[in-house]
Amino acid sequence: MSILNDKEIPIGLGMALSQNLDAMKVFASMDEKARHRIIERSHHAQSKSEMQSIVTDLIR
C-alpha cells in the first residue's frame, strides 16, 4: 500500500507530496506520530503555496 493512499492524508497534501519526491520519501520514513503532526498542519493550510511550503519544510 502506498503512503499516499492512506485515508488520513488530505488530498492537497498528497498532491503536494507527489510533486516533491524527496519530501515524499521523508514523509514516508517518518513515524506515525510525526506524520500525524504534518497531516494536522496541512489541515490549516489556506492556499496551495502554504501546502507546498509545508511539504518543502520536510526536506530543509
C-alpha positions, 0 to 999 in steps of 0.5 A: 500500500502506498503512503499516499493512499492512506485515508488520513492524508488530505488530498492537497497534501498528497498532491503536494507530496507527489510533486516533491519526491524527496519530501515524499520519501521523508514523509514516508520514513517518518513515524506515525506520530510525526506524520500525524503532526504534518497531516494536522498542519496541512489541515490549516493550510489556506492556499496551495503555496502554504501546502507546498511550503509545508511539504518543502519544510520536510526536506530543509 
